[in-house]
Amino acid sequence: MVKTDTNGFLDQYIEKPVYPFLVSMGINVLTRPVLDLMAKDEAIGMPDLLLRVKDQMKKVYCVETDCAWLDIGRPDDYEKAQEVFTANEGVFLHP
């Protein structure tokens, strides 16, 4: 990654920057009143529903945890996650 000054000249060169951020791991606990925010037979994704809860109700509490996370939304991602699990079963399975 490069950063330039106001004249377009190289100011910083950052090799393979790391950007920490929180991700949704898809574990959600909802209370019954959330159902009232959805129309009958409405199809809504969790991100949109949680934003609706935030906008129309109160707060959405998020739990931050230090754990392993891999996206498994595509078949090759899921295959990679299986490989990671198989190579590190002791990390994921406790006696």
C-alpha positions in Angstrom: 0.0 0.0 0.0 1.3 3.5 -0.8 0.3 6.8 0.7 1.2 10.0 -1.1 1.5 13.6 -0.1 -0.7 16.3 -1.4 1.5 16.6 -4.5 1.3 13.0 -5.4 4.8 12.0 -4.2 5.4 8.9 -2.2 5.0 9.5 1.5 4.7 6.0 3.0 5.1 2.5 1.6 3.4 -0.1 3.8 4.0 -3.7 2.9 1.1 -6.0 3.6 -0.9 -3.9 6.0 -3.1 -5.5 8.6 -6.4 -4.0 9.4 -8.1 -5.4 12.5 -11.9 -5.3 12.6 -14.8 -7.1 14.2 -16.8 -9.6 12.1 -20.2 -11.2 12.6 -19.8 -14.9 13.2 -23.5 -15.6 12.6 -24.4 -16.5 16.2 -27.4 -14.4 17.1 -29.8 -14.5 20.0 -33.0 -12.6 19.5 -35.9 -11.8 21.9 -39.5 -12.4 20.9 -40.3 -8.7 20.3 -38.0 -8.8 17.3 -40.6 -10.9 15.5 -42.9 -7.8 15.5 -40.4 -6.0 13.4 -40.9 -8.4 10.5 -43.9 -8.5 8.2 -45.6 -11.9 7.8 -43.7 -14.0 5.3 -41.0 -11.3 4.9 -37.6 -12.5 3.8 -34.9 -10.5 5.5 -31.3 -11.1 6.1 -29.7 -11.0 9.5 -27.7 -7.8 8.8 -30.9 -5.9 7.7 -32.8 -7.3 10.7 -30.2 -6.3 13.2 -30.0 -2.8 11.8 -33.8 -2.6 12.0 -33.7 -3.7 15.6 -31.1 -1.0 16.3 -33.1 1.7 14.5 -36.5 0.8 15.8 -35.9 -0.6 19.2 -33.0 -0.2 21.5 -29.5 -1.5 21.4 -27.9 -4.6 19.8 -25.3 -6.0 22.1 -22.2 -7.5 20.5 -19.9 -9.9 22.2 -16.2 -9.6 21.3 -14.2 -12.8 21.6 -10.6 -13.8 20.7 -11.2 -16.9 18.7 -10.5 -18.5 15.3 -12.8 -17.4 12.5 -12.9 -18.4 8.9 -15.5 -17.4 6.3 -17.2 -20.6 5.0 -19.7 -18.9 2.6 -18.2 -20.5 -0.6 -17.4 -24.1 -1.2 -13.6 -23.5 -1.4 -13.7 -21.5 1.8 -15.5 -24.4 3.5 -13.0 -26.8 2.2 -10.2 -24.7 3.6 -11.9 -24.5 7.0 -12.1 -28.3 7.0 -8.4 -28.5 6.3 -7.6 -26.1 9.1 -9.8 -28.1 11.5 -8.3 -31.4 10.5 -4.8 -30.1 11.0 -5.7 -28.5 14.4 -8.3 -30.7 16.0 -6.7 -30.3 19.4 -7.3 -26.6 19.3 -11.0 -26.9 18.5 -11.9 -30.1 20.4 -11.4 -30.1 24.1 -11.5 -33.3 26.2 
